[in-house]
Amino acid sequence: MKKGKAAPQPEQEKPSETSAAAEAKPTHIKVDGQQRDFDINDPELPGWVKKNALTSGGYPYDDKKDGDAYAKELETLQIELVKMQHWLQSTGRRVLILFEGRDAAGKGGTIDVFRQYLNPRQARNVALTKPTETERGQWYFQRYVAQFPTNSEIVTFDRSWYNRAGVEPVMGFCTPEQHQRFLKEVPRFEQMVINEGIHFHKFWLDLGQEMQLKRFHDRRHSPLTNWKFSPMDIAGISKWDDYTAAIDLMFDKTHSKEAPWTVVRSNDKRRARLEAIRHVLLDLPYEGRDLDKVGKPDAKIIGGPGLLKK
């Protein structure tokens, strides 16, 4: 990994589609053991990506969840989320949820459906931009702590302090020493969060390599979502294995009984969204919870870090 100065998380500030596309060149990459050429600017998605996207990375389903079934189940779970928020308001409990994952894993969409019918006054999403000059001089965790929930509040983070476990070391935006110190400090930091009585969840949304390429391609060529396509996406295409190594190290150092990682396979965004919501509902003992309606987790889609080894 490269050495460099501690820097902002540049992937959080997306440039225009035009500037990103200008930097995109045909890439020679290794995918599933084979050398492939991938040109993000070619409007035609390669056949090998189309064929393998959904089942890439060992995804256990050959088809996406039926749209009507998904909509019905999602509404049922969202009703339970509203009940859960009423419980937070009556008890003063606090909930903090981190959504992490590879680029294009579906973090934003999952957060959107999670918060869709919650009262925004007590349900905030945090997606921080790059640090200011003042924030760069602060304790690394400081600007994140400032966004933590108060009484009766649920706060979701679309990326978090775990930028220092993935994108920063892989892209050379922090030094190896800063990376190692972060991994050492995180368990103690998160234990303090738990000791404070905050209900704390860490989700890792994972996807296969071909599915990531498909979603990058979709972004690049969509007039509605091309703003999401960035130079960081381009750079990351050729660093799949580097990210894998960083992710494995992150799980090894920061997965614990007190603050476990919950992995959600997200090649099918519909299944991923349902399982993430269900997991939170099953964890919180809110008044009026209907376990029959919440349902049981799909062990093929959600579990601990060991899920990725299957």
Residue frames as qw, qx, qy, qz and C-alpha x, y, z in Angstrom:
[[0.000, 0.887, 0.461, 0.000, 0.00, 0.00, 0.00],
 [0.383, 0.600, -0.032, 0.702, 1.21, 3.48, -0.76],
 [0.367, -0.455, -0.422, 0.693, 2.36, 5.91, 1.88],
 [0.089, 0.564, 0.312, 0.760, 0.81, 9.35, 1.89],
 [0.089, -0.151, 0.381, -0.908, -0.62, 12.10, 3.96],
 [0.134, 0.457, 0.811, -0.340, -3.81, 11.67, 5.91],
 [0.094, -0.008, -0.393, -0.915, -6.44, 13.01, 3.58],
 [0.596, 0.138, 0.249, -0.751, -10.18, 13.38, 3.12],
 [0.548, 0.182, 0.816, 0.031, -12.31, 10.59, 1.81],
 [0.116, 0.325, -0.376, -0.860, -12.38, 11.78, -1.81],
 [0.054, -0.227, -0.902, -0.364, -14.89, 9.18, -2.91],
 [0.014, 0.601, 0.689, -0.405, -17.56, 11.06, -0.99],
 [0.192, 0.699, 0.011, -0.689, -17.44, 14.02, -3.32],
 [0.653, 0.325, 0.633, 0.261, -18.56, 12.94, -6.76],
 [0.042, -0.391, 0.304, 0.867, -17.43, 15.04, -9.71],
 [0.638, 0.446, -0.010, -0.628, -19.48, 15.49, -12.81],
 [0.896, 0.198, 0.396, 0.018, -19.98, 12.58, -15.20],
 [0.590, 0.792, -0.125, 0.097, -18.00, 14.40, -17.86],
 [0.038, -0.796, 0.579, -0.173, -14.87, 14.78, -15.76],
 [0.705, -0.283, 0.637, -0.131, -15.06, 11.21, -14.49],
 [0.868, 0.414, 0.273, -0.008, -15.58, 9.78, -17.96],
 [0.392, 0.861, -0.320, 0.056, -12.63, 11.74, -19.27],
 [0.231, -0.642, 0.717, -0.145, -10.39, 9.82, -16.88],
 [0.847, -0.008, 0.491, -0.203, -11.85, 6.43, -17.73],
 [0.298, 0.557, -0.692, -0.350, -9.62, 4.29, -19.93],
 [0.898, 0.037, -0.383, -0.212, -10.00, 0.67, -21.01],
 [0.419, -0.624, 0.594, -0.287, -8.83, -1.48, -18.10],
 [0.678, 0.201, -0.706, -0.041, -7.09, -4.85, -18.14],
 [0.481, -0.464, 0.490, -0.559, -8.23, -6.63, -14.98],
 [0.225, 0.072, -0.971, 0.035, -8.35, -10.08, -13.45],
 [0.636, -0.136, 0.128, -0.749, -11.90, -11.32, -12.86],
 [0.921, -0.085, 0.253, -0.284, -12.64, -14.74, -11.41],
 [0.733, -0.286, 0.539, 0.302, -9.18, -15.94, -12.36],
 [0.627, 0.473, 0.450, 0.426, -9.32, -14.68, -15.95],
 [0.225, -0.316, 0.117, 0.914, -7.72, -11.63, -17.53],
 [0.276, 0.726, 0.625, 0.079, -10.39, -9.37, -19.00],
 [0.188, 0.104, 0.143, 0.966, -10.57, -6.06, -20.84],
 [0.043, -0.728, -0.660, 0.182, -13.24, -3.70, -19.58],
 [0.176, 0.206, 0.171, 0.947, -14.07, -0.33, -21.16],
 [0.026, 0.517, 0.638, -0.571, -16.45, 1.67, -18.99],
 [0.194, 0.463, -0.112, -0.858, -17.04, 4.12, -21.87],
 [0.159, -0.032, -0.847, -0.506, -18.33, 1.44, -24.24],
 [0.561, -0.105, 0.119, -0.812, -22.14, 1.72, -24.09],
 [0.853, 0.005, -0.439, -0.283, -22.44, -2.03, -24.67],
 [0.596, -0.559, 0.519, -0.251, -21.96, -4.03, -21.48],
 [0.223, 0.407, -0.871, -0.163, -19.68, -7.03, -22.14],
 [0.788, -0.123, -0.456, -0.395, -21.43, -10.36, -22.39],
 [0.600, 0.002, -0.709, 0.369, -19.28, -11.95, -19.71],
 [0.060, -0.088, 0.461, -0.881, -20.42, -9.27, -17.26],
 [0.630, -0.100, -0.153, -0.755, -24.10, -9.69, -18.17],
 [0.767, -0.019, -0.623, -0.151, -23.89, -13.46, -17.83],
 [0.621, -0.066, -0.646, 0.438, -22.11, -13.60, -14.50],
 [0.067, -0.498, 0.206, -0.840, -23.21, -10.43, -12.66],
 [0.690, -0.481, -0.037, -0.540, -25.98, -11.80, -10.45],
 [0.960, -0.245, -0.131, 0.037, -24.19, -14.99, -9.41],
 [0.493, 0.587, -0.413, 0.491, -20.73, -13.40, -9.10],
 [0.100, -0.518, 0.588, -0.614, -18.86, -13.81, -5.86],
 [0.180, -0.074, -0.966, 0.172, -20.71, -17.04, -5.11],
 [0.444, -0.031, 0.185, -0.876, -24.12, -15.38, -4.82],
 [0.271, 0.019, 0.950, -0.155, -26.60, -18.16, -3.95],
 [0.518, 0.561, 0.529, -0.371, -29.59, -17.16, -6.13],
 [0.420, 0.143, 0.630, 0.637, -29.96, -17.30, -9.90],
 [0.009, 0.665, 0.502, 0.553, -32.80, -14.78, -10.03],
 [0.043, -0.242, 0.297, -0.923, -33.67, -11.50, -8.34],
 [0.128, 0.348, 0.795, -0.481, -36.51, -11.51, -5.84],
 [0.105, 0.601, 0.684, 0.399, -39.88, -11.00, -7.50],
 [0.075, 0.292, -0.037, 0.953, -40.79, -7.32, -7.53],
 [0.551, -0.507, -0.284, -0.599, -44.35, -7.72, -6.24],
 [0.808, -0.371, -0.423, 0.173, -43.25, -10.04, -3.44],
 [0.495, 0.057, -0.264, 0.826, -40.48, -7.61, -2.53],
 [0.144, -0.424, -0.065, -0.892, -42.83, -4.61, -2.39],
 [0.704, -0.509, -0.346, -0.355, -45.29, -6.48, -0.15],
 [0.795, -0.279, -0.368, 0.394, -42.59, -7.70, 2.24],
 [0.348, 0.223, -0.158, 0.897, -40.89, -4.31, 2.33],
 [0.347, -0.544, -0.142, -0.751, -44.14, -2.57, 3.32],
 [0.805, -0.470, -0.358, -0.059, -44.67, -5.07, 6.13],
 [0.704, -0.139, -0.275, 0.639, -41.17, -4.44, 7.48],
 [0.139, 0.370, -0.014, 0.918, -41.52, -0.67, 7.12],
 [0.562, -0.621, -0.259, -0.481, -44.67, -0.80, 9.26],
 [0.826, -0.398, -0.282, 0.284, -42.60, -2.56, 11.91],
 [0.497, 0.172, -0.129, 0.841, -39.94, 0.15, 11.58],
 [0.214, -0.586, -0.110, -0.774, -42.55, 2.80, 12.33],
 [0.775, -0.563, -0.251, -0.140, -43.55, 0.85, 15.44],
 [0.775, -0.108, -0.223, 0.581, -39.89, 0.64, 16.38],
 [0.227, 0.396, -0.058, 0.888, -39.53, 4.40, 16.09],
 [0.517, -0.656, -0.187, -0.517, -42.55, 4.95, 18.36],
 [0.859, -0.399, -0.246, 0.206, -40.76, 2.78, 20.92],
 [0.569, 0.150, -0.144, 0.796, -37.61, 4.90, 20.60],
 [0.094, -0.564, -0.073, -0.817, -39.66, 8.04, 21.16],
 [0.686, -0.609, -0.186, -0.352, -41.33, 6.63, 24.27],
 [0.888, -0.359, -0.116, 0.263, -38.19, 5.15, 25.83],
 [0.088, -0.942, 0.292, 0.137, -35.47, 7.59, 24.74],
 [0.831, -0.133, 0.432, 0.323, -33.38, 4.74, 23.34],
 [0.180, 0.798, -0.368, -0.442, -30.73, 5.57, 20.75],
 [0.888, 0.198, 0.391, 0.140, -29.78, 3.62, 17.61],
 [0.041, 0.773, -0.468, -0.426, -26.64, 3.97, 15.51],
 [0.876, 0.240, 0.413, 0.061, -26.24, 2.01, 12.26],
 [0.092, -0.628, 0.536, 0.557, -23.22, 1.99, 9.97],
 [0.846, 0.460, 0.260, -0.074, -23.64, 1.01, 6.32],
 [0.163, -0.668, 0.602, 0.406, -20.32, 0.10, 4.77],
 [0.834, 0.272, 0.478, 0.044, -19.39, -1.87, 1.68],
 [0.480, -0.013, 0.499, 0.721, -17.62, -1.85, -1.62],
 [0.204, 0.329, -0.155, -0.909, -18.49, 0.90, -4.07],
 [0.524, 0.064, -0.496, -0.689, -21.88, 0.28, -5.74],
 [0.134, -0.053, -0.969, 0.202, -22.91, -2.27, -3.11],
 [0.322, -0.555, -0.620, -0.452, -26.25, -0.51, -2.54],
 [0.302, -0.235, -0.576, 0.723, -25.67, 1.33, 0.72],
 [0.149, 0.057, 0.024, -0.987, -27.61, 4.46, -0.24],
 [0.531, -0.170, -0.546, -0.625, -30.64, 2.59, -1.54],
 [0.535, -0.289, -0.768, 0.200, -30.81, 0.42, 1.56],
 [0.162, -0.223, -0.426, 0.862, -30.71, 3.50, 3.78],
 [0.284, -0.060, -0.253, -0.923, -33.41, 5.16, 1.67],
 [0.608, -0.298, -0.613, -0.407, -35.95, 2.36, 2.11],
 [0.471, -0.248, -0.683, 0.499, -35.00, 2.01, 5.79],
 [0.099, -0.272, -0.308, 0.906, -35.82, 5.68, 6.44],
 [0.032, -0.317, -0.606, -0.729, -38.64, 6.09, 3.91],
 [0.422, -0.639, -0.480, -0.429, -41.52, 6.26, 6.39],
 [0.555, -0.399, -0.466, 0.562, -39.69, 7.24, 9.56],
 [0.094, -0.977, -0.183, 0.051, -40.17, 10.67, 11.10],
 [0.642, 0.510, -0.159, 0.550, -37.10, 12.58, 9.83],
 [0.239, -0.835, 0.209, -0.448, -36.99, 14.64, 13.01],
 [0.670, -0.539, 0.491, -0.139, -35.78, 11.56, 14.87],
 [0.880, 0.107, 0.402, 0.230, -34.18, 9.68, 11.97],
 [0.136, 0.888, -0.303, -0.318, -31.09, 11.21, 10.39],
 [0.916, 0.233, 0.107, 0.307, -28.72, 9.96, 7.74],
 [0.263, -0.847, 0.309, 0.344, -25.11, 11.10, 7.83],
 [0.829, 0.366, 0.203, 0.370, -22.99, 11.13, 4.67],
 [0.327, -0.811, 0.094, 0.477, -20.04, 13.34, 5.46],
 [0.592, 0.786, -0.105, 0.142, -18.13, 15.23, 2.81],
 [0.705, 0.261, -0.355, 0.556, -14.37, 15.66, 2.96],
 [0.511, -0.614, -0.361, 0.481, -13.00, 17.06, 6.22],
 [0.105, 0.978, 0.002, 0.181, -12.52, 20.78, 6.60],
 [0.424, 0.569, -0.486, 0.510, -9.11, 22.18, 7.47],
 [0.421, -0.523, 0.447, -0.592, -10.20, 22.33, 11.12],
 [0.944, -0.120, 0.121, -0.282, -11.45, 18.74, 11.08],
 [0.801, 0.412, -0.380, 0.208, -8.18, 17.51, 9.62],
 [0.172, 0.531, -0.579, 0.595, -6.46, 18.71, 12.76],
 [0.674, -0.388, 0.262, -0.571, -8.89, 16.95, 15.09],
 [0.454, -0.171, 0.864, -0.134, -8.95, 13.46, 16.57],
 [0.097, 0.034, -0.817, -0.567, -9.89, 11.15, 13.70],
 [0.115, -0.443, -0.889, -0.015, -13.19, 10.03, 15.27],
 [0.026, -0.323, -0.384, 0.865, -14.23, 13.50, 16.40],
 [0.330, 0.146, -0.254, -0.897, -16.37, 14.60, 13.47],
 [0.459, -0.175, -0.815, -0.308, -18.23, 11.29, 13.49],
 [0.257, -0.330, -0.754, 0.506, -18.98, 11.44, 17.23],
 [0.125, 0.199, 0.123, -0.964, -20.52, 14.88, 16.70],
 [0.499, 0.014, -0.476, -0.724, -23.21, 13.17, 14.58],
 [0.173, -0.087, -0.964, 0.181, -24.16, 10.47, 17.10],
 [0.357, -0.566, -0.594, -0.447, -27.82, 10.05, 18.10],
 [0.188, -0.266, 0.466, -0.822, -29.41, 11.88, 20.98],
 [0.352, 0.138, 0.804, -0.458, -32.37, 10.56, 22.98],
 [0.619, 0.486, 0.503, -0.357, -35.07, 8.85, 20.88],
 [0.401, 0.747, -0.314, -0.426, -33.04, 9.19, 17.69],
 [0.875, 0.077, 0.421, 0.226, -31.88, 6.74, 15.05],
 [0.127, 0.836, -0.368, -0.386, -28.85, 7.73, 12.97],
 [0.914, 0.237, 0.265, 0.197, -27.57, 5.91, 9.90],
 [0.190, -0.724, 0.437, 0.499, -24.11, 6.48, 8.46],
 [0.828, 0.555, 0.074, 0.025, -23.55, 6.12, 4.72],
 [0.677, 0.372, -0.348, 0.531, -19.87, 5.31, 5.19],
 [0.582, -0.810, -0.062, -0.045, -18.19, 6.09, 8.46],
 [0.308, -0.804, 0.502, 0.079, -14.87, 6.02, 10.27],
 [0.830, -0.045, 0.531, 0.163, -14.22, 2.76, 8.43],
 [0.549, 0.827, -0.119, 0.009, -12.98, 4.76, 5.46],
 [0.087, -0.786, 0.608, -0.070, -9.64, 4.37, 7.23],
 [0.679, -0.195, 0.707, -0.035, -9.91, 0.60, 7.02],
 [0.721, 0.415, 0.540, 0.127, -10.58, 0.47, 3.28],
 [0.508, 0.813, 0.170, 0.228, -10.38, 3.28, 0.77],
 [0.136, -0.953, 0.272, 0.009, -7.74, 5.33, 2.60],
 [0.557, -0.498, 0.620, 0.240, -5.05, 2.65, 2.88],
 [0.728, 0.326, 0.555, 0.236, -5.83, 1.12, -0.52],
 [0.428, 0.832, 0.209, 0.283, -5.69, 4.47, -2.32],
 [0.611, 0.127, -0.193, 0.757, -2.79, 5.84, -0.29],
 [0.148, -0.759, -0.141, -0.618, -4.75, 8.53, 1.58],
 [0.598, -0.751, 0.216, -0.179, -3.33, 7.55, 4.96],
 [0.167, 0.617, -0.763, 0.097, -0.01, 6.15, 6.10],
 [0.682, -0.056, -0.729, -0.015, 0.43, 2.49, 7.08],
 [0.219, 0.004, -0.670, 0.709, 1.03, 3.69, 10.63],
 [0.406, -0.014, 0.150, -0.901, -2.29, 5.57, 10.69],
 [0.725, -0.013, -0.517, -0.454, -4.05, 2.51, 9.28],
 [0.581, -0.033, -0.769, 0.264, -2.60, 0.18, 11.91],
 [0.010, 0.011, -0.529, 0.848, -3.33, 2.61, 14.74],
 [0.561, -0.056, -0.131, -0.815, -6.92, 2.92, 13.57],
 [0.743, -0.061, -0.626, -0.227, -7.43, -0.86, 13.58],
 [0.424, -0.028, -0.725, 0.542, -6.02, -1.03, 17.09],
 [0.100, 0.015, 0.366, -0.925, -8.16, 1.82, 18.43],
 [0.482, -0.162, -0.443, -0.739, -11.52, 0.94, 16.84],
 [0.567, -0.318, -0.759, -0.009, -12.50, -1.91, 19.20],
 [0.298, -0.294, -0.533, 0.735, -11.92, 0.32, 22.24],
 [0.171, 0.029, -0.098, -0.980, -13.78, 3.21, 20.63],
 [0.539, -0.205, -0.570, -0.585, -16.79, 1.05, 19.77],
 [0.472, -0.304, -0.769, 0.304, -16.83, -0.51, 23.22],
 [0.050, -0.199, -0.333, 0.920, -17.34, 3.00, 24.60],
 [0.400, -0.069, -0.367, -0.837, -20.29, 3.47, 22.21],
 [0.601, -0.264, -0.732, -0.182, -21.87, 0.27, 23.51],
 [0.372, -0.241, -0.642, 0.626, -21.12, 1.14, 27.14],
 [0.129, 0.027, 0.065, -0.989, -23.02, 4.38, 26.56],
 [0.429, 0.340, 0.719, -0.429, -26.14, 2.29, 25.93],
 [0.448, 0.507, -0.281, -0.681, -26.44, 3.02, 22.20],
 [0.848, 0.213, 0.482, -0.051, -27.89, 0.21, 20.08],
 [0.023, 0.717, -0.522, -0.461, -25.05, -0.21, 17.58],
 [0.867, 0.283, 0.409, 0.021, -25.04, -2.07, 14.26],
 [0.060, -0.621, 0.557, 0.548, -22.34, -2.43, 11.59],
 [0.832, 0.418, 0.344, -0.124, -23.46, -3.63, 8.17],
 [0.181, -0.457, 0.642, 0.588, -21.08, -4.67, 5.42],
 [0.755, 0.522, 0.205, -0.340, -22.84, -4.83, 2.04],
 [0.378, -0.387, 0.724, 0.428, -20.88, -7.11, -0.25],
 [0.747, 0.562, 0.093, -0.343, -21.19, -7.77, -3.96],
 [0.843, 0.055, 0.395, 0.361, -19.43, -9.78, -6.64],
 [0.314, -0.401, 0.332, 0.794, -16.88, -8.26, -8.96],
 [0.139, 0.281, 0.697, 0.645, -18.93, -8.61, -12.12],
 [0.116, -0.800, -0.589, -0.013, -21.95, -7.08, -10.40],
 [0.290, -0.713, -0.042, 0.637, -19.84, -4.12, -9.34],
 [0.242, -0.130, 0.535, 0.799, -18.67, -3.65, -12.94],
 [0.034, 0.554, 0.741, 0.378, -22.28, -3.82, -14.15],
 [0.198, -0.851, -0.426, 0.233, -23.40, -1.17, -11.66],
 [0.305, -0.527, 0.206, 0.766, -20.46, 1.08, -12.52],
 [0.177, 0.134, 0.679, 0.700, -21.39, 0.72, -16.20],
 [0.061, -0.721, -0.679, -0.124, -25.04, 1.47, -15.45],
 [0.251, -0.793, -0.188, 0.522, -24.02, 4.65, -13.59],
 [0.318, -0.312, 0.405, 0.798, -21.68, 5.79, -16.33],
 [0.029, 0.168, 0.687, 0.706, -24.36, 5.54, -19.02],
 [0.119, -0.695, -0.708, 0.033, -27.43, 6.71, -17.11],
 [0.096, 0.567, 0.078, 0.815, -28.44, 10.38, -17.42],
 [0.576, -0.708, -0.179, -0.368, -30.04, 10.07, -13.96],
 [0.815, -0.564, 0.060, 0.114, -27.21, 8.48, -11.97],
 [0.747, 0.439, -0.141, 0.479, -24.01, 9.41, -13.80],
 [0.138, -0.838, 0.264, -0.458, -23.29, 11.93, -11.02],
 [0.840, -0.484, 0.232, -0.081, -22.45, 8.90, -8.86],
 [0.912, 0.239, 0.023, 0.333, -19.66, 7.82, -11.20],
 [0.212, -0.949, 0.222, 0.068, -16.31, 9.15, -10.04],
 [0.420, 0.663, -0.609, 0.119, -12.55, 8.84, -10.52],
 [0.396, -0.404, 0.745, -0.353, -12.54, 6.80, -7.31],
 [0.881, 0.195, 0.327, -0.279, -14.77, 4.25, -9.03],
 [0.697, 0.651, -0.299, -0.016, -12.39, 4.16, -11.96],
 [0.081, 0.641, -0.714, 0.269, -9.33, 3.69, -9.76],
 [0.608, -0.254, 0.636, -0.403, -11.05, 1.02, -7.72],
 [0.887, 0.325, -0.107, -0.311, -11.82, -1.17, -10.75],
 [0.687, 0.464, -0.531, 0.177, -8.22, -2.38, -10.87],
 [0.004, 0.447, -0.689, 0.570, -7.83, -2.67, -7.08],
 [0.809, -0.283, -0.274, -0.436, -10.36, -5.38, -6.32],
 [0.827, -0.069, -0.488, 0.270, -7.80, -7.68, -4.70],
 [0.250, 0.270, -0.414, 0.833, -6.27, -4.84, -2.67],
 [0.498, -0.360, 0.065, -0.786, -9.70, -4.00, -1.30],
 [0.877, -0.191, -0.404, -0.174, -10.33, -7.67, -0.54],
 [0.634, 0.070, -0.533, 0.556, -7.15, -7.85, 1.52],
 [0.039, -0.290, 0.298, -0.909, -8.07, -4.65, 3.39],
 [0.691, -0.316, -0.161, -0.630, -11.58, -5.93, 4.07],
 [0.847, -0.121, -0.508, 0.095, -10.29, -9.24, 5.42],
 [0.417, 0.129, -0.489, 0.755, -7.91, -7.40, 7.75],
 [0.311, -0.336, 0.092, -0.885, -10.70, -5.08, 8.87],
 [0.819, -0.299, -0.311, -0.379, -12.94, -8.02, 9.80],
 [0.762, -0.006, -0.536, 0.364, -10.09, -9.74, 11.60],
 [0.313, 0.113, -0.409, 0.850, -9.29, -6.69, 13.74],
 [0.243, -0.102, 0.162, -0.951, -12.72, -5.11, 14.30],
 [0.690, -0.243, -0.500, -0.464, -15.26, -7.96, 14.41],
 [0.048, 0.191, -0.796, 0.572, -16.09, -8.79, 18.01],
 [0.181, -0.449, -0.870, 0.090, -18.87, -10.25, 20.14],
 [0.067, -0.598, -0.403, 0.689, -19.68, -6.77, 21.45],
 [0.308, 0.700, -0.092, -0.638, -19.55, -4.97, 18.07],
 [0.624, 0.060, 0.727, 0.281, -19.93, -7.60, 15.36],
 [0.196, 0.302, -0.475, -0.803, -20.02, -7.07, 11.62],
 [0.651, 0.371, 0.606, -0.266, -23.18, -8.16, 9.85],
 [0.104, -0.247, 0.673, 0.689, -22.46, -9.09, 6.24],
 [0.612, 0.520, 0.425, -0.418, -25.25, -8.77, 3.66],
 [0.413, 0.032, 0.692, 0.591, -24.77, -10.16, 0.19],
 [0.258, 0.656, 0.254, -0.662, -26.16, -7.47, -2.08],
 [0.158, -0.028, 0.728, 0.666, -25.96, -8.69, -5.68],
 [0.167, -0.599, -0.674, -0.400, -29.76, -8.56, -5.46],
 [0.000, -0.280, 0.272, -0.921, -30.55, -5.22, -3.83],
 [0.638, -0.393, -0.247, -0.614, -34.09, -6.30, -2.98],
 [0.843, -0.271, -0.450, 0.117, -33.03, -9.22, -0.82],
 [0.490, 0.128, -0.387, 0.771, -30.25, -7.16, 0.76],
 [0.207, -0.398, 0.070, -0.891, -32.59, -4.35, 1.79],
 [0.768, -0.400, -0.292, -0.407, -35.10, -6.72, 3.34],
 [0.825, -0.156, -0.442, 0.315, -32.46, -8.61, 5.31],
 [0.303, 0.245, -0.326, 0.861, -30.80, -5.47, 6.66],
 [0.431, -0.417, 0.008, -0.800, -34.13, -4.08, 7.92],
 [0.856, -0.294, -0.374, -0.200, -35.15, -7.46, 9.33],
 [0.668, 0.059, -0.505, 0.543, -31.86, -7.75, 11.24],
 [0.007, 0.289, -0.305, 0.908, -32.39, -4.44, 13.04],
 [0.644, -0.340, -0.132, -0.672, -36.01, -5.27, 13.86],
 [0.871, -0.173, -0.460, 0.022, -35.03, -8.65, 15.30],
 [0.529, 0.132, -0.477, 0.689, -32.38, -7.03, 17.48],
 [0.107, -0.242, 0.252, -0.931, -34.49, -4.27, 19.04],
 [0.121, -0.347, -0.907, 0.208, -37.10, -5.31, 21.65],
 [0.182, -0.097, -0.047, -0.977, -39.65, -2.67, 20.67],
 [0.408, 0.224, 0.656, -0.595, -43.18, -2.70, 21.96],
 [0.695, 0.487, 0.206, -0.487, -45.69, -4.44, 19.71],
 [0.103, 0.500, -0.764, -0.395, -43.10, -6.28, 17.64],
 [0.899, 0.193, 0.178, -0.351, -44.76, -8.94, 15.48],
 [0.365, -0.479, 0.749, 0.275, -42.13, -11.63, 14.95],
 [0.644, 0.356, 0.673, 0.078, -44.29, -13.47, 12.44],
 [0.436, 0.885, 0.160, -0.028, -44.36, -10.38, 10.24],
 [0.142, -0.833, 0.487, 0.220, -40.69, -9.58, 10.78],
 [0.912, 0.350, -0.203, -0.075, -39.86, -13.09, 9.64],
 [0.826, -0.403, 0.266, 0.290, -36.66, -15.10, 9.85],
 [0.015, 0.775, -0.459, -0.435, -33.30, -14.14, 8.32],
 [0.896, 0.435, -0.086, -0.035, -32.13, -15.74, 5.11],
 [0.680, -0.574, 0.360, 0.279, -28.84, -17.36, 6.14],
 [0.732, 0.318, 0.359, 0.484, -27.74, -17.44, 2.50],
 [0.243, 0.809, 0.168, 0.508, -27.85, -13.64, 2.37],
 [0.211, -0.822, 0.229, -0.477, -27.03, -12.38, 5.87],
 [0.902, -0.305, -0.230, 0.202, -24.55, -13.49, 8.52],
 [0.476, -0.778, 0.215, 0.350, -21.13, -12.81, 9.97],
 [0.139, 0.756, -0.522, -0.370, -17.88, -12.31, 8.04],
 [0.421, -0.167, 0.883, 0.121, -17.68, -16.09, 7.60],
 [0.646, 0.571, 0.412, -0.295, -20.55, -15.81, 5.11],
 [0.397, 0.815, -0.312, -0.286, -18.04, -14.55, 2.52],
 [0.163, -0.489, 0.850, 0.108, -15.94, -17.69, 2.87],
 [0.681, 0.191, 0.669, -0.228, -18.77, -20.01, 1.82]]
